[in-house]
Amino acid sequence: GLTVANLMIGGFPNTLYGRPGRDGEIDKVNASLRAAGRAGVPVVEYNFYSHRLTEGYYEELGRAGAGMTAYDYDRSKDLPPLPEVGVHTLDEMWTNVTYFLKAVVPVAEASGVRLALHPSDPPVPLSRGSGQIMATVEGWKRLVGIVDSPSNGITYDCGVTREMGEDPVEVCRWFGERDRINHVHYRNVRVRRPSLAYTEVFPDEGQVDMFAVMKELVR
C-alpha cells in the first residue's frame, strides 16, 4: 500500500569532477530517469558534493538521553584533500554541474520526472579544500537557473536553511513560487554559528518555526 515518491541516485564520480568517463555515467543516469518515468516514480534526488565534510559530526545527548547529531566545522576544517578526490574550486564544480544538468534535465522532463538536488549539509564553505556549490541560498538559486525547468529543482531542507542563518519561510516561498521544490526535508536545528556549528534536534525544540514552514509549503 506504499507509494514510492522519491529515489536517490548516485555513482557518477567522473561527472562530479569533470573527468574522462563522465559521458558514460550520464548515459546511465538518463537510462535510470527513463526507467523512473516508466515506473511512475516522480522524483529522483541526488547530491553534487566535491566532498561532504562529515568528519565534523559528533553526538550530543538531548531530551530523554536521545542521541542528537551535532556539528562543528572547527573539528574538520583543516583536514587535507583526499587523494582520490583532489581539490576542486567552486568555479570548477559549477562548470561540472552545468554540464550534468544540460545533459539530464531534458531527459527527466521528457520522462515526467523531477530532479531534486539536496543542499550541502553541513553547509560549510570549503570541504577538504574544495568548494561547495549548494552551501548558500545564492547557490541554490543559481542551480535552478542553469536549466529553466520544473525538472531542475531542489530538496528544500528547512533545517539546512536555518543552519546557514537564513529564514526558512522566506526561502521556501522563493523556491515554491517558482515551482522548484521537488522534495522536502522537514527538520529542526539549534544553530550556534551559522553554517559552522549547530545541533539537529526534535521538531518542537529548535529555531525553525515548523508550523510556519508547513503553512508555506501547503500554500
N, C-alpha and C positions, 0 to 999 in steps of 0.2 A: 503493500500500500504506500510505499515511499515514492516520492518524485525526485529524481536527480536534477538538481538545479545548477550545479557547478562542478566542474572537474579541473584540477590543476595540471598544467603541462610544464615539463622541463626537459633537460637533456640536450641543450644546444650551446655548449661552451664556446665553440668556434664562432658562433654568431655573437655571443656576448663580447668577445674580444677581437672580432674582426679578422679572424684567422682563416687560412685556406680550409675548405670543407664546409663553410657555413651554408653554401647553397644547398648541399645535400641535406643538412639539418633542417633548413627551411622547407624543403620539399616534404620532409616527414611531418613537420608541424602542419603544413597545409593539408596533407592527407588526413591528419588527425582532426582538423577543423571540419573537413568534409564529412568524416565519419560521425563527429558530434552532431552535425546538422541532420544527417540521416537518422540518427538515434533520438533526435529531439532534445538534445542537451543544449540549453540556451546560452550558457556562459562557460567560457574557458578562461581560467585565471592563470597568471604567470608572474614570474619575478624577472628583474633585469639588474641584479646586483653585480658590480665588479667584484665585490666580496662583501658578505654580510658579517658585520663585526659582532658576532655573538659572544666573543670572548669577554665582553664586559658585563654579562649577565651574572647574577648571583641570587641566592634565596634570601628572602626576608619573611619572617614569621608575621602572619596577620591575624585577623579575628579568629578566635577558637583554635588557634595554632595552625591555621591553614598556611601552606607554603605559597608565598607570593613571588612573582618574578620581578626582581629589581634590576636596575641598570645604572652603571656609572662609566662614562666614557674614559675617565682617568685610569681605569683598570686596564685599558686596551689600546689607548691612543698612540702609544709608542711602539707597537708591535711592527716588525718588519714585513715587507711583502712576502707572500708565499711564492716559492719558485715556479709552481705550475700556473700561477695567475699573473705575476708580474705587477707592474704599476700602469694604471690607465687613467689618463686625465679625464676631466669632465667633458671636454670637447670631443674626445675620442669616443666616450660612451654615448654621447648624443648622436654622433655620426653612426655608430653601430645600431642603436635602437631605431634610427630613422630608416636605415637600410632594411631592417627587420619589418617594421610596420608597413612600409610601402610594398613589401612582398606578401604579407599575410593578411592585412586588413581587407583588401578586395576579396580574397577567398573567404574570409569569415563573413563578410557582408553577403556574398552570394550564397553562402551556406545557411544563413539565418542564425548566425552565432555572434555573440558579443564577447570581445576580449576585455579582460579586466586586469590591469597591471597593479599589483599591490605596491603601496608606498614603501620606501625604505623604513625598516623597523629593526634595529634602532635607527633613527633619522640623523645619523652623525654626518659631519661634513666630509670626513676622509675615513676610509676603511683600509688599513694596512697600505696607506699611501695612495689609494685610488679614489676618484670622485664618485659621488652617488647622485644619479640623475633624479631620483624620487625622494630626496631628503628635504625638499622645501615645497610649499604650495606653488611657488612660481614654477618649479619643475613639473608639478602635476599639470598645471595649466599649459605649459609648453608641450608636454607629452600629447595631450588630447588635440592640440592644434597641428600636429605633424601630418596626420591624415584626418580630414574632417569627416567623421563618420560616427554614428552611434556604436558601431562595432569597435571603435577605438576609444575605450573608456578605462575607468579605474575601479579598483576596490576602494570605496570610501571607508576609511577607518577613523571613527571619531576619537579613538584613543590616541592614535599616532598624531592626529591633528592637534590635540591638546599637548602631546609631548613636545611638539615643535613650538608651542606658545601661541598657536592660532586659535581663533574662535570656531569651534566645530559647527555651530549652526550656520554661521556666515559662509563657511567653506562648503558645507552641504548644499546651501542654497545656490551658490555659484555653479557647482557641477550639476546639480539637479535640474536647474532651469535650462541647462544646455544638453540634457539627456545623456550625460556621460558617467553616471553612476550605474555600473553594471553588476556590482556586488557590494555587500556591506559587511564590515566587521564592527560589531556593536559592543564596545567595552569601555571601561573607565580607568583612569590613572590619577596618581598624585605626582606632580612634577616639582622637582627641586631646582633644576636648572634646565631651561628649555633646550631640547634636542640632546642633552648630555647626561641628565640624571633624573630618574623617575622610578616609580613602582606601579606595576599593574595590580589593580585592586578589585574588590567586589563592585558590581554596578552601582550600589547605593552609597558608596563612601568615597568617591573620588571627586575630581574637579570638573568633570563634564556634566552638564545638565542633560541627563539622559532622556528625560521627558521632552525637553525642547528639541533635542535631536530627532526623536521619534516623530514628533509632530511635523517637523520639517520634512522628514522622509516620506511620511504619509501624504503631506501636501503635494 
